[in-house]
Amino acid sequence: MYIGRVTGTVVATIHQETFDRHKTLLVDQLDLNGQPTGYYDIAVDMVQAGVGDVVLVLDEGNSARQIIDKEPDGAIRAVIVGVVDEITLDNGR
């Protein structure tokens, strides 16, 4: 799992049926300072996130497929499972 920021929408007119009725979003992974790490995922949106939202991403394929009820089949690796309202870090890390 990681925290990321939605930076775009991915549209495909021809796609595998697992993606029917699901929006796909481009998500940049963030570090602890809220800066992009250079890593990204194309994730299935389960929570009505939008561009600019900070989100919680589950990026493990088997769990992702279970969330969209396509396990064991389906070509899903990452899903957005939450929109983050606030992050609090312990200063003592």
N, C-alpha and C positions, 0 to 999 in steps of 0.2 A: 504494500500500500504506500501511497505517497500523496503529498499535497501538490496541486498544480493550478495553473491558470488557463482557462479556456481562451484560445487565441483565434479560433476559426471554426467554421463548419465544413464538413466534408460531404459532398453530394456525389452520388453515383447513380446514374439512371439504370445501369445494369449491375446487379449485385446478387450475392448468394442469398437465398430465401431467409436465412437466419436474421438478416438485417431488415426484413419487412417490418414496417411500423415502428422502427427505431431510428432516432436521430443519431448521427455520428459527429463527434466534435474533435478538433485538434486541441490537445492539452499539453502545455509545456510544464515539465517537472520543475518545482521550485526548491531552492535550498532553504536552510533555516533563517536566512535573512530576507526571504521572499524574492530572491533573484532567480531568473531562469538558469538552469544547469546546462542547457544544450541538449538535454534528452527530452523526448516527446513521445506521446502515444496518440493513436486515433482510437477514441473510446466511445462505447455505446452509452448514451445518456439515459439514465433511469430516473432522474430527479428534476427534469425540466431546467437544466442549467443553460446559461447563455454566454456569449462572448464577454470576456472581462471578469466572469465569476471565478472565485477561488474555490476549488472543488477537492474532494477526497476521491482518489482513484484506486480501485482494486485492479491490480495488473498481474493477476495470476489466472491463467486460462481456465483451469478446472472450476475454480470458485466463480469466475465470471460467467461461465456457461450455466452453473447452477442458479445464479441470480436471475438470468433471463429464461430459465426453465428449458434449456437446450442441451443439458448434460446427458450422455457423454458426447453427443454430436454437436456440431456447430463451430463456426470459425471465429469465435470471440476470444480475445485475449485480455481486453481491458474494459471496465465499465466505470462510469461515474456513479458513485453511491451516496454522495452527499454534497451539499453546498456549505462551505465553511463560513461561519459568522465571525468567529474570533479565534485567534491563536495566542496562547499565553505560554511563554518559555520561562523556565526556572533560571535565574541569573547565574546560579552556581554550576550549571551544566556539569 
